[in-house]
Amino acid sequence: MIIPVRCFSCGKVVASDYRKFVAKISEIKDSGKKVDATVISKTLDDLGVERYCCRRMILSHTELIDEVLPFS
Ligand SMILES: [Zn+2]
């Protein structure tokens, strides 16, 4: 739905990193490069998201708010 502000496990702020992550990945896609696990891992490292609990917050999130909002 909406990205949680903090990581459920450790409490690190991940909401701001999520927007940067999405922007960086779409930038890589637009440049024509293939996005694979290595690219995603390096992007998260560059953002400073190193713990796997924080990584799962970003990687497992699905942005559904725009699809749900018309029904509220
Ligand atoms: Zn965490």
N, CA, C, O and the ligand as a Tripos MOL2 file, in Angstrom:
@<TRIPOS>MOLECULE
protein
  289   287    73     0     0
PROTEIN
NO_CHARGES

@<TRIPOS>ATOM
      1 N           0.8570   -1.1860    0.0000 N.3       1 MET1
      2 CA          0.0000    0.0000    0.0000 C.3       1 MET1
      3 C           0.8970    1.2420    0.0000 C.2       1 MET1
      4 O           1.2570    1.7480   -1.0630 O.2       1 MET1
      5 N           1.2490    1.7200    1.1640 N.am      2 ILE2
      6 CA          2.1850    2.8350    1.2910 C.3       2 ILE2
      7 C           3.4210    2.2870    1.9860 C.2       2 ILE2
      8 O           3.3110    1.5180    2.9410 O.2       2 ILE2
      9 N           4.5880    2.6760    1.5130 N.am      3 ILE3
     10 CA          5.8270    2.1660    2.1100 C.3       3 ILE3
     11 C           5.8890    2.5790    3.5860 C.2       3 ILE3
     12 O           5.7160    3.7550    3.9060 O.2       3 ILE3
     13 N           6.1320    1.6320    4.4700 N.am      4 PRO4
     14 CA          6.2700    1.9990    5.8880 C.3       4 PRO4
     15 C           7.4480    2.9580    6.0830 C.2       4 PRO4
     16 O           8.4710    2.8410    5.4090 O.2       4 PRO4
     17 N           7.2950    3.8870    6.9910 N.am      5 VAL5
     18 CA          8.3440    4.8820    7.1950 C.3       5 VAL5
     19 C           9.6050    4.2160    7.7360 C.2       5 VAL5
     20 O          10.7130    4.5270    7.2990 O.2       5 VAL5
     21 N           9.4350    3.3030    8.6820 N.am      6 ARG6
     22 CA         10.5860    2.6420    9.2900 C.3       6 ARG6
     23 C          10.5540    1.1460    9.0480 C.2       6 ARG6
     24 O           9.4980    0.5570    8.8150 O.2       6 ARG6
     25 N          11.7350    0.5430    9.1070 N.am      7 CYS7
     26 CA         11.8680   -0.8990    9.0000 C.3       7 CYS7
     27 C          11.1740   -1.5430   10.2070 C.2       7 CYS7
     28 O          11.3480   -1.0930   11.3400 O.2       7 CYS7
     29 N          10.3910   -2.5940    9.9590 N.am      8 PHE8
     30 CA          9.6630   -3.2440   11.0490 C.3       8 PHE8
     31 C          10.6140   -3.8700   12.0660 C.2       8 PHE8
     32 O          10.2930   -3.9180   13.2540 O.2       8 PHE8
     33 N          11.7540   -4.3390   11.6340 N.am      9 SER9
     34 CA         12.6570   -5.0790   12.5150 C.3       9 SER9
     35 C          13.6300   -4.1880   13.2720 C.2       9 SER9
     36 O          13.7760   -4.3320   14.4860 O.2       9 SER9
     37 N          14.3020   -3.2650   12.5770 N.am     10 CYS10
     38 CA         15.3670   -2.5130   13.2410 C.3      10 CYS10
     39 C          15.0240   -1.0460   13.4620 C.2      10 CYS10
     40 O          15.6910   -0.3760   14.2520 O.2      10 CYS10
     41 N          14.0000   -0.5290   12.7840 N.am     11 GLY11
     42 CA         13.5910    0.8480   13.0130 C.3      11 GLY11
     43 C          14.2760    1.8800   12.1460 C.2      11 GLY11
     44 O          14.0320    3.0750   12.3150 O.2      11 GLY11
     45 N          15.1220    1.4640   11.2260 N.am     12 LYS12
     46 CA         15.7950    2.4200   10.3350 C.3      12 LYS12
     47 C          14.7650    3.0330    9.3920 C.2      12 LYS12
     48 O          13.8480    2.3430    8.9470 O.2      12 LYS12
     49 N          14.9050    4.3100    9.0860 N.am     13 VAL13
     50 CA         14.0010    4.9790    8.1640 C.3      13 VAL13
     51 C          14.2680    4.4660    6.7490 C.2      13 VAL13
     52 O          15.3780    4.6090    6.2350 O.2      13 VAL13
     53 N          13.2480    3.8660    6.1170 N.am     14 VAL14
     54 CA         13.4170    3.3070    4.7760 C.3      14 VAL14
     55 C          12.5390    3.9960    3.7340 C.2      14 VAL14
     56 O          12.7410    3.7910    2.5370 O.2      14 VAL14
     57 N          11.5750    4.8030    4.1560 N.am     15 ALA15
     58 CA         10.6480    5.4130    3.2030 C.3      15 ALA15
     59 C          11.3690    6.3390    2.2300 C.2      15 ALA15
     60 O          11.0530    6.3530    1.0400 O.2      15 ALA15
     61 N          12.3230    7.1020    2.7180 N.am     16 SER16
     62 CA         13.0470    8.0180    1.8310 C.3      16 SER16
     63 C          13.9500    7.2540    0.8750 C.2      16 SER16
     64 O          14.1580    7.6830   -0.2600 O.2      16 SER16
     65 N          14.4870    6.1250    1.3250 N.am     17 ASP17
     66 CA         15.3370    5.3120    0.4590 C.3      17 ASP17
     67 C          14.5250    4.6230   -0.6230 C.2      17 ASP17
     68 O          15.0400    4.3690   -1.7120 O.2      17 ASP17
     69 N          13.2560    4.3120   -0.3420 N.am     18 TYR18
     70 CA         12.4240    3.6340   -1.3290 C.3      18 TYR18
     71 C          12.2310    4.4950   -2.5720 C.2      18 TYR18
     72 O          12.3490    3.9980   -3.6920 O.2      18 TYR18
     73 N          11.9380    5.7770   -2.3870 N.am     19 ARG19
     74 CA         11.7550    6.6730   -3.5280 C.3      19 ARG19
     75 C          13.0410    6.7860   -4.3420 C.2      19 ARG19
     76 O          13.0050    6.7720   -5.5720 O.2      19 ARG19
     77 N          14.1770    6.8970   -3.6510 N.am     20 LYS20
     78 CA         15.4620    6.9830   -4.3500 C.3      20 LYS20
     79 C          15.7380    5.6960   -5.1110 C.2      20 LYS20
     80 O          16.2430    5.7230   -6.2340 O.2      20 LYS20
     81 N          15.4010    4.5620   -4.4880 N.am     21 PHE21
     82 CA         15.6160    3.2610   -5.1210 C.3      21 PHE21
     83 C          14.7900    3.1370   -6.3910 C.2      21 PHE21
     84 O          15.3100    2.7320   -7.4300 O.2      21 PHE21
     85 N          13.5180    3.4790   -6.3190 N.am     22 VAL22
     86 CA         12.6380    3.3810   -7.4860 C.3      22 VAL22
     87 C          13.1220    4.3120   -8.5930 C.2      22 VAL22
     88 O          13.1200    3.9330   -9.7640 O.2      22 VAL22
     89 N          13.5360    5.5250   -8.2350 N.am     23 ALA23
     90 CA         14.0190    6.4730   -9.2370 C.3      23 ALA23
     91 C          15.2850    5.9610   -9.9190 C.2      23 ALA23
     92 O          15.4400    6.0790  -11.1340 O.2      23 ALA23
     93 N          16.1810    5.3960   -9.1240 N.am     24 LYS24
     94 CA         17.4460    4.9090   -9.6770 C.3      24 LYS24
     95 C          17.2270    3.6930  -10.5850 C.2      24 LYS24
     96 O          17.8550    3.5880  -11.6390 O.2      24 LYS24
     97 N          16.3460    2.7810  -10.1840 N.am     25 ILE25
     98 CA         16.0800    1.5920  -10.9960 C.3      25 ILE25
     99 C          15.3880    1.9830  -12.3010 C.2      25 ILE25
    100 O          15.7170    1.4430  -13.3570 O.2      25 ILE25
    101 N          14.4370    2.9080  -12.2430 N.am     26 SER26
    102 CA         13.7730    3.3270  -13.4880 C.3      26 SER26
    103 C          14.7360    4.0770  -14.3940 C.2      26 SER26
    104 O          14.6310    4.0100  -15.6180 O.2      26 SER26
    105 N          15.6830    4.8000  -13.7790 N.am     27 GLU27
    106 CA         16.7160    5.4880  -14.5650 C.3      27 GLU27
    107 C          17.5890    4.4660  -15.3000 C.2      27 GLU27
    108 O          17.9390    4.6640  -16.4640 O.2      27 GLU27
    109 N          17.9340    3.3820  -14.6200 N.am     28 ILE28
    110 CA         18.7390    2.3210  -15.2390 C.3      28 ILE28
    111 C          17.9400    1.6360  -16.3450 C.2      28 ILE28
    112 O          18.4830    1.3320  -17.4070 O.2      28 ILE28
    113 N          16.6430    1.3900  -16.0960 N.am     29 LYS29
    114 CA         15.8000    0.7610  -17.1240 C.3      29 LYS29
    115 C          15.6770    1.6480  -18.3490 C.2      29 LYS29
    116 O          15.7300    1.1630  -19.4800 O.2      29 LYS29
    117 N          15.5130    2.9540  -18.1290 N.am     30 ASP30
    118 CA         15.3550    3.8950  -19.2390 C.3      30 ASP30
    119 C          16.6170    3.9830  -20.0860 C.2      30 ASP30
    120 O          16.5470    4.2370  -21.2890 O.2      30 ASP30
    121 N          17.7720    3.7720  -19.4550 N.am     31 SER31
    122 CA         19.0250    3.8500  -20.2100 C.3      31 SER31
    123 C          19.2530    2.5890  -21.0490 C.2      31 SER31
    124 O          20.2270    2.5110  -21.7980 O.2      31 SER31
    125 N          18.3580    1.6030  -20.9250 N.am     32 GLY32
    126 CA         18.4480    0.4130  -21.7640 C.3      32 GLY32
    127 C          19.2390   -0.7240  -21.1600 C.2      32 GLY32
    128 O          19.3730   -1.7800  -21.7770 O.2      32 GLY32
    129 N          19.7680   -0.5260  -19.9590 N.am     33 LYS33
    130 CA         20.5230   -1.5980  -19.3110 C.3      33 LYS33
    131 C          19.5680   -2.5910  -18.6660 C.2      33 LYS33
    132 O          18.4450   -2.2480  -18.2970 O.2      33 LYS33
    133 N          20.0360   -3.8260  -18.5380 N.am     34 LYS34
    134 CA         19.2320   -4.8670  -17.9160 C.3      34 LYS34
    135 C          19.3290   -4.7510  -16.3930 C.2      34 LYS34
    136 O          20.4190   -4.5830  -15.8480 O.2      34 LYS34
    137 N          18.2070   -4.8400  -15.7250 N.am     35 VAL35
    138 CA         18.1840   -4.7720  -14.2600 C.3      35 VAL35
    139 C          18.1410   -6.2040  -13.7300 C.2      35 VAL35
    140 O          17.1240   -6.8860  -13.8630 O.2      35 VAL35
    141 N          19.2340   -6.6560  -13.1350 N.am     36 ASP36
    142 CA         19.2870   -7.9890  -12.5420 C.3      36 ASP36
    143 C          19.6200   -7.8650  -11.0500 C.2      36 ASP36
    144 O          19.7060   -6.7600  -10.5140 O.2      36 ASP36
    145 N          19.8020   -8.9880  -10.4070 N.am     37 ALA37
    146 CA         20.0260   -8.9890   -8.9600 C.3      37 ALA37
    147 C          21.2820   -8.2180   -8.5650 C.2      37 ALA37
    148 O          21.3140   -7.5790   -7.5130 O.2      37 ALA37
    149 N          22.3100   -8.2760   -9.3990 N.am     38 THR38
    150 CA         23.5520   -7.5610   -9.0920 C.3      38 THR38
    151 C          23.3350   -6.0530   -9.1010 C.2      38 THR38
    152 O          23.8340   -5.3400   -8.2300 O.2      38 THR38
    153 N          22.5950   -5.5800  -10.0820 N.am     39 VAL39
    154 CA         22.3190   -4.1420  -10.1790 C.3      39 VAL39
    155 C          21.4810   -3.6830   -8.9870 C.2      39 VAL39
    156 O          21.7510   -2.6340   -8.4010 O.2      39 VAL39
    157 N          20.4670   -4.4680   -8.6300 N.am     40 ILE40
    158 CA         19.6020   -4.1250   -7.5060 C.3      40 ILE40
    159 C          20.4060   -4.1080   -6.2090 C.2      40 ILE40
    160 O          20.2490   -3.2050   -5.3870 O.2      40 ILE40
    161 N          21.2620   -5.1060   -6.0300 N.am     41 SER41
    162 CA         22.0870   -5.1860   -4.8260 C.3      41 SER41
    163 C          23.0310   -4.0000   -4.7240 C.2      41 SER41
    164 O          23.2010   -3.4250   -3.6490 O.2      41 SER41
    165 N          23.6400   -3.6350   -5.8350 N.am     42 LYS42
    166 CA         24.5720   -2.5060   -5.8350 C.3      42 LYS42
    167 C          23.8340   -1.1860   -5.5580 C.2      42 LYS42
    168 O          24.3450   -0.3120   -4.8580 O.2      42 LYS42
    169 N          22.6270   -1.0600   -6.1200 N.am     43 THR43
    170 CA         21.8370    0.1470   -5.8930 C.3      43 THR43
    171 C          21.4820    0.2940   -4.4180 C.2      43 THR43
    172 O          21.5530    1.3920   -3.8660 O.2      43 THR43
    173 N          21.1010   -0.8140   -3.7800 N.am     44 LEU44
    174 CA         20.7740   -0.7560   -2.3530 C.3      44 LEU44
    175 C          22.0210   -0.4500   -1.5250 C.2      44 LEU44
    176 O          21.9440    0.2840   -0.5400 O.2      44 LEU44
    177 N          23.1680   -1.0080   -1.9160 N.am     45 ASP45
    178 CA         24.4210   -0.7030   -1.2150 C.3      45 ASP45
    179 C          24.7550    0.7810   -1.3260 C.2      45 ASP45
    180 O          25.1750    1.4100   -0.3550 O.2      45 ASP45
    181 N          24.5600    1.3320   -2.5300 N.am     46 ASP46
    182 CA         24.8520    2.7580   -2.7520 C.3      46 ASP46
    183 C          23.9580    3.6510   -1.9020 C.2      46 ASP46
    184 O          24.3730    4.7290   -1.4760 O.2      46 ASP46
    185 N          22.7230    3.2000   -1.6550 N.am     47 LEU47
    186 CA         21.7870    3.9910   -0.8500 C.3      47 LEU47
    187 C          22.0610    3.8420    0.6520 C.2      47 LEU47
    188 O          21.4910    4.5740    1.4610 O.2      47 LEU47
    189 N          22.9200    2.9080    1.0170 N.am     48 GLY48
    190 CA         23.2330    2.7000    2.4230 C.3      48 GLY48
    191 C          22.2930    1.7460    3.1160 C.2      48 GLY48
    192 O          22.2750    1.6740    4.3450 O.2      48 GLY48
    193 N          21.4970    0.9960    2.3340 N.am     49 VAL49
    194 CA         20.5940   -0.0050    2.9080 C.3      49 VAL49
    195 C          21.3460   -1.3240    2.9150 C.2      49 VAL49
    196 O          21.3850   -2.0220    1.9010 O.2      49 VAL49
    197 N          21.9400   -1.6720    4.0410 N.am     50 GLU50
    198 CA         22.8170   -2.8350    4.0770 C.3      50 GLU50
    199 C          22.2170   -4.0260    4.8160 C.2      50 GLU50
    200 O          22.5000   -5.1740    4.4750 O.2      50 GLU50
    201 N          21.3920   -3.7610    5.8230 N.am     51 ARG51
    202 CA         20.8000   -4.8830    6.5720 C.3      51 ARG51
    203 C          19.7350   -5.5580    5.7260 C.2      51 ARG51
    204 O          19.0150   -4.8930    4.9820 O.2      51 ARG51
    205 N          19.6320   -6.8840    5.8380 N.am     52 TYR52
    206 CA         18.6560   -7.5780    4.9980 C.3      52 TYR52
    207 C          17.2290   -7.3280    5.4420 C.2      52 TYR52
    208 O          16.2990   -7.4970    4.6530 O.2      52 TYR52
    209 N          17.0370   -6.9230    6.7020 N.am     53 CYS53
    210 CA         15.6790   -6.5910    7.1370 C.3      53 CYS53
    211 C          15.1860   -5.3300    6.4240 C.2      53 CYS53
    212 O          14.0180   -5.2440    6.0430 O.2      53 CYS53
    213 N          16.0780   -4.3540    6.2450 N.am     54 CYS54
    214 CA         15.7100   -3.1190    5.5520 C.3      54 CYS54
    215 C          15.5520   -3.3700    4.0550 C.2      54 CYS54
    216 O          14.6860   -2.7830    3.4060 O.2      54 CYS54
    217 N          16.3960   -4.2450    3.5170 N.am     55 ARG55
    218 CA         16.3160   -4.5700    2.0870 C.3      55 ARG55
    219 C          14.9900   -5.2280    1.7520 C.2      55 ARG55
    220 O          14.3900   -4.9420    0.7160 O.2      55 ARG55
    221 N          14.5280   -6.1250    2.6470 N.am     56 ARG56
    222 CA         13.2470   -6.7740    2.3620 C.3      56 ARG56
    223 C          12.0930   -5.7770    2.4050 C.2      56 ARG56
    224 O          11.0990   -5.9540    1.7000 O.2      56 ARG56
    225 N          12.2120   -4.7160    3.2350 N.am     57 MET57
    226 CA         11.1650   -3.7020    3.2770 C.3      57 MET57
    227 C          11.0150   -3.0350    1.9160 C.2      57 MET57
    228 O           9.9020   -2.7900    1.4490 O.2      57 MET57
    229 N          12.1450   -2.7470    1.2900 N.am     58 ILE58
    230 CA         12.1200   -2.0490    0.0020 C.3      58 ILE58
    231 C          11.7840   -3.0180   -1.1330 C.2      58 ILE58
    232 O          10.9620   -2.7040   -1.9940 O.2      58 ILE58
    233 N          12.4130   -4.1880   -1.1360 N.am     59 LEU59
    234 CA         12.2440   -5.1190   -2.2490 C.3      59 LEU59
    235 C          10.8630   -5.7570   -2.2760 C.2      59 LEU59
    236 O          10.3400   -6.0360   -3.3550 O.2      59 LEU59
    237 N          10.2610   -5.9950   -1.1150 N.am     60 SER60
    238 CA          8.9770   -6.6920   -1.0860 C.3      60 SER60
    239 C           7.7870   -5.7470   -1.1510 C.2      60 SER60
    240 O           6.6410   -6.1940   -1.1710 O.2      60 SER60
    241 N           8.0500   -4.4430   -1.1830 N.am     61 HIS61
    242 CA          6.9480   -3.4940   -1.1960 C.3      61 HIS61
    243 C           6.3140   -3.4070   -2.5850 C.2      61 HIS61
    244 O           7.0190   -3.3740   -3.5940 O.2      61 HIS61
    245 N           4.9710   -3.3680   -2.6310 N.am     62 THR62
    246 CA          4.2390   -3.1560   -3.8710 C.3      62 THR62
    247 C           3.4180   -1.8890   -3.7260 C.2      62 THR62
    248 O           2.6140   -1.7660   -2.8010 O.2      62 THR62
    249 N           3.6140   -0.9620   -4.6220 N.am     63 GLU63
    250 CA          2.9390    0.3280   -4.5460 C.3      63 GLU63
    251 C           1.5250    0.1970   -5.1180 C.2      63 GLU63
    252 O           1.3540    0.1490   -6.3360 O.2      63 GLU63
    253 N           0.5190    0.1400   -4.2530 N.am     64 LEU64
    254 CA         -0.8580   -0.0640   -4.6890 C.3      64 LEU64
    255 C          -1.7550    1.1260   -4.4070 C.2      64 LEU64
    256 O          -2.9400    1.0850   -4.7370 O.2      64 LEU64
    257 N          -1.2310    2.1810   -3.8100 N.am     65 ILE65
    258 CA         -2.0840    3.2740   -3.3550 C.3      65 ILE65
    259 C          -2.8350    3.9330   -4.5000 C.2      65 ILE65
    260 O          -3.9860    4.3330   -4.3270 O.2      65 ILE65
    261 N          -2.2020    4.0570   -5.6780 N.am     66 ASP66
    262 CA         -2.8740    4.6980   -6.8080 C.3      66 ASP66
    263 C          -4.0310    3.8600   -7.3350 C.2      66 ASP66
    264 O          -4.9810    4.4010   -7.9020 O.2      66 ASP66
    265 N          -3.9600    2.5420   -7.1520 N.am     67 GLU67
    266 CA         -5.0380    1.6720   -7.6090 C.3      67 GLU67
    267 C          -6.1780    1.6000   -6.6030 C.2      67 GLU67
    268 O          -7.3260    1.3910   -6.9920 O.2      67 GLU67
    269 N          -5.8850    1.7670   -5.3230 N.am     68 VAL68
    270 CA         -6.8890    1.6500   -4.2660 C.3      68 VAL68
    271 C          -7.5940    2.9820   -4.0150 C.2      68 VAL68
    272 O          -8.7630    3.0090   -3.6310 O.2      68 VAL68
    273 N          -6.8820    4.0810   -4.2310 N.am     69 LEU69
    274 CA         -7.3930    5.4100   -3.8960 C.3      69 LEU69
    275 C          -8.7600    5.7380   -4.5060 C.2      69 LEU69
    276 O          -9.5820    6.3390   -3.8150 O.2      69 LEU69
    277 N          -9.0530    5.3730   -5.7740 N.am     70 PRO70
    278 CA        -10.3920    5.7050   -6.3270 C.3      70 PRO70
    279 C         -11.5450    5.0610   -5.5690 C.2      70 PRO70
    280 O         -12.6730    5.5460   -5.6600 O.2      70 PRO70
    281 N         -11.3030    3.9960   -4.8310 N.am     71 PHE71
    282 CA        -12.3770    3.2820   -4.1360 C.3      71 PHE71
    283 C         -12.5980    3.7770   -2.7100 C.2      71 PHE71
    284 O         -13.4800    3.2730   -2.0140 O.2      71 PHE71
    285 N         -11.8190    4.7450   -2.2690 N.am     72 SER72
    286 CA        -11.9770    5.2140   -0.8870 C.3      72 SER72
    287 C         -13.0410    6.2780   -0.7790 C.2      72 SER72
    288 O         -13.3020    6.7820    0.3130 O.2      72 SER72
    289 ZN         15.9920   -3.0240    9.1420 Zn       73 ZN73
@<TRIPOS>BOND
     1     1     2 1
     2     2     3 1
     3     3     4 2
     4     3     5 am
     5     5     6 1
     6     6     7 1
     7     7     8 2
     8     7     9 am
     9     9    10 1
    10    10    11 1
    11    11    12 2
    12    11    13 am
    13    13    14 1
    14    14    15 1
    15    15    16 2
    16    15    17 am
    17    17    18 1
    18    18    19 1
    19    19    20 2
    20    19    21 am
    21    21    22 1
    22    22    23 1
    23    23    24 2
    24    23    25 am
    25    25    26 1
    26    26    27 1
    27    27    28 2
    28    27    29 am
    29    29    30 1
    30    30    31 1
    31    31    32 2
    32    31    33 am
    33    33    34 1
    34    34    35 1
    35    35    36 2
    36    35    37 am
    37    37    38 1
    38    38    39 1
    39    39    40 2
    40    39    41 am
    41    41    42 1
    42    42    43 1
    43    43    44 2
    44    43    45 am
    45    45    46 1
    46    46    47 1
    47    47    48 2
    48    47    49 am
    49    49    50 1
    50    50    51 1
    51    51    52 2
    52    51    53 am
    53    53    54 1
    54    54    55 1
    55    55    56 2
    56    55    57 am
    57    57    58 1
    58    58    59 1
    59    59    60 2
    60    59    61 am
    61    61    62 1
    62    62    63 1
    63    63    64 2
    64    63    65 am
    65    65    66 1
    66    66    67 1
    67    67    68 2
    68    67    69 am
    69    69    70 1
    70    70    71 1
    71    71    72 2
    72    71    73 am
    73    73    74 1
    74    74    75 1
    75    75    76 2
    76    75    77 am
    77    77    78 1
    78    78    79 1
    79    79    80 2
    80    79    81 am
    81    81    82 1
    82    82    83 1
    83    83    84 2
    84    83    85 am
    85    85    86 1
    86    86    87 1
    87    87    88 2
    88    87    89 am
    89    89    90 1
    90    90    91 1
    91    91    92 2
    92    91    93 am
    93    93    94 1
    94    94    95 1
    95    95    96 2
    96    95    97 am
    97    97    98 1
    98    98    99 1
    99    99   100 2
   100    99   101 am
   101   101   102 1
   102   102   103 1
   103   103   104 2
   104   103   105 am
   105   105   106 1
   106   106   107 1
   107   107   108 2
   108   107   109 am
   109   109   110 1
   110   110   111 1
   111   111   112 2
   112   111   113 am
   113   113   114 1
   114   114   115 1
   115   115   116 2
   116   115   117 am
   117   117   118 1
   118   118   119 1
   119   119   120 2
   120   119   121 am
   121   121   122 1
   122   122   123 1
   123   123   124 2
   124   123   125 am
   125   125   126 1
   126   126   127 1
   127   127   128 2
   128   127   129 am
   129   129   130 1
   130   130   131 1
   131   131   132 2
   132   131   133 am
   133   133   134 1
   134   134   135 1
   135   135   136 2
   136   135   137 am
   137   137   138 1
   138   138   139 1
   139   139   140 2
   140   139   141 am
   141   141   142 1
   142   142   143 1
   143   143   144 2
   144   143   145 am
   145   145   146 1
   146   146   147 1
   147   147   148 2
   148   147   149 am
   149   149   150 1
   150   150   151 1
   151   151   152 2
   152   151   153 am
   153   153   154 1
   154   154   155 1
   155   155   156 2
   156   155   157 am
   157   157   158 1
   158   158   159 1
   159   159   160 2
   160   159   161 am
   161   161   162 1
   162   162   163 1
   163   163   164 2
   164   163   165 am
   165   165   166 1
   166   166   167 1
   167   167   168 2
   168   167   169 am
   169   169   170 1
   170   170   171 1
   171   171   172 2
   172   171   173 am
   173   173   174 1
   174   174   175 1
   175   175   176 2
   176   175   177 am
   177   177   178 1
   178   178   179 1
   179   179   180 2
   180   179   181 am
   181   181   182 1
   182   182   183 1
   183   183   184 2
   184   183   185 am
   185   185   186 1
   186   186   187 1
   187   187   188 2
   188   187   189 am
   189   189   190 1
   190   190   191 1
   191   191   192 2
   192   191   193 am
   193   193   194 1
   194   194   195 1
   195   195   196 2
   196   195   197 am
   197   197   198 1
   198   198   199 1
   199   199   200 2
   200   199   201 am
   201   201   202 1
   202   202   203 1
   203   203   204 2
   204   203   205 am
   205   205   206 1
   206   206   207 1
   207   207   208 2
   208   207   209 am
   209   209   210 1
   210   210   211 1
   211   211   212 2
   212   211   213 am
   213   213   214 1
   214   214   215 1
   215   215   216 2
   216   215   217 am
   217   217   218 1
   218   218   219 1
   219   219   220 2
   220   219   221 am
   221   221   222 1
   222   222   223 1
   223   223   224 2
   224   223   225 am
   225   225   226 1
   226   226   227 1
   227   227   228 2
   228   227   229 am
   229   229   230 1
   230   230   231 1
   231   231   232 2
   232   231   233 am
   233   233   234 1
   234   234   235 1
   235   235   236 2
   236   235   237 am
   237   237   238 1
   238   238   239 1
   239   239   240 2
   240   239   241 am
   241   241   242 1
   242   242   243 1
   243   243   244 2
   244   243   245 am
   245   245   246 1
   246   246   247 1
   247   247   248 2
   248   247   249 am
   249   249   250 1
   250   250   251 1
   251   251   252 2
   252   251   253 am
   253   253   254 1
   254   254   255 1
   255   255   256 2
   256   255   257 am
   257   257   258 1
   258   258   259 1
   259   259   260 2
   260   259   261 am
   261   261   262 1
   262   262   263 1
   263   263   264 2
   264   263   265 am
   265   265   266 1
   266   266   267 1
   267   267   268 2
   268   267   269 am
   269   269   270 1
   270   270   271 1
   271   271   272 2
   272   271   273 am
   273   273   274 1
   274   274   275 1
   275   275   276 2
   276   275   277 am
   277   277   278 1
   278   278   279 1
   279   279   280 2
   280   279   281 am
   281   281   282 1
   282   282   283 1
   283   283   284 2
   284   283   285 am
   285   285   286 1
   286   286   287 1
   287   287   288 2
@<TRIPOS>SUBSTRUCTURE
     1 MET1         2 RESIDUE 1 A MET
     2 ILE2         6 RESIDUE 1 A ILE
     3 ILE3        10 RESIDUE 1 A ILE
     4 PRO4        14 RESIDUE 1 A PRO
     5 VAL5        18 RESIDUE 1 A VAL
     6 ARG6        22 RESIDUE 1 A ARG
     7 CYS7        26 RESIDUE 1 A CYS
     8 PHE8        30 RESIDUE 1 A PHE
     9 SER9        34 RESIDUE 1 A SER
    10 CYS10       38 RESIDUE 1 A CYS
    11 GLY11       42 RESIDUE 1 A GLY
    12 LYS12       46 RESIDUE 1 A LYS
    13 VAL13       50 RESIDUE 1 A VAL
    14 VAL14       54 RESIDUE 1 A VAL
    15 ALA15       58 RESIDUE 1 A ALA
    16 SER16       62 RESIDUE 1 A SER
    17 ASP17       66 RESIDUE 1 A ASP
    18 TYR18       70 RESIDUE 1 A TYR
    19 ARG19       74 RESIDUE 1 A ARG
    20 LYS20       78 RESIDUE 1 A LYS
    21 PHE21       82 RESIDUE 1 A PHE
    22 VAL22       86 RESIDUE 1 A VAL
    23 ALA23       90 RESIDUE 1 A ALA
    24 LYS24       94 RESIDUE 1 A LYS
    25 ILE25       98 RESIDUE 1 A ILE
    26 SER26      102 RESIDUE 1 A SER
    27 GLU27      106 RESIDUE 1 A GLU
    28 ILE28      110 RESIDUE 1 A ILE
    29 LYS29      114 RESIDUE 1 A LYS
    30 ASP30      118 RESIDUE 1 A ASP
    31 SER31      122 RESIDUE 1 A SER
    32 GLY32      126 RESIDUE 1 A GLY
    33 LYS33      130 RESIDUE 1 A LYS
    34 LYS34      134 RESIDUE 1 A LYS
    35 VAL35      138 RESIDUE 1 A VAL
    36 ASP36      142 RESIDUE 1 A ASP
    37 ALA37      146 RESIDUE 1 A ALA
    38 THR38      150 RESIDUE 1 A THR
    39 VAL39      154 RESIDUE 1 A VAL
    40 ILE40      158 RESIDUE 1 A ILE
    41 SER41      162 RESIDUE 1 A SER
    42 LYS42      166 RESIDUE 1 A LYS
    43 THR43      170 RESIDUE 1 A THR
    44 LEU44      174 RESIDUE 1 A LEU
    45 ASP45      178 RESIDUE 1 A ASP
    46 ASP46      182 RESIDUE 1 A ASP
    47 LEU47      186 RESIDUE 1 A LEU
    48 GLY48      190 RESIDUE 1 A GLY
    49 VAL49      194 RESIDUE 1 A VAL
    50 GLU50      198 RESIDUE 1 A GLU
    51 ARG51      202 RESIDUE 1 A ARG
    52 TYR52      206 RESIDUE 1 A TYR
    53 CYS53      210 RESIDUE 1 A CYS
    54 CYS54      214 RESIDUE 1 A CYS
    55 ARG55      218 RESIDUE 1 A ARG
    56 ARG56      222 RESIDUE 1 A ARG
    57 MET57      226 RESIDUE 1 A MET
    58 ILE58      230 RESIDUE 1 A ILE
    59 LEU59      234 RESIDUE 1 A LEU
    60 SER60      238 RESIDUE 1 A SER
    61 HIS61      242 RESIDUE 1 A HIS
    62 THR62      246 RESIDUE 1 A THR
    63 GLU63      250 RESIDUE 1 A GLU
    64 LEU64      254 RESIDUE 1 A LEU
    65 ILE65      258 RESIDUE 1 A ILE
    66 ASP66      262 RESIDUE 1 A ASP
    67 GLU67      266 RESIDUE 1 A GLU
    68 VAL68      270 RESIDUE 1 A VAL
    69 LEU69      274 RESIDUE 1 A LEU
    70 PRO70      278 RESIDUE 1 A PRO
    71 PHE71      282 RESIDUE 1 A PHE
    72 SER72      286 RESIDUE 1 A SER
    73 ZN73       289 GROUP 0 **** ****
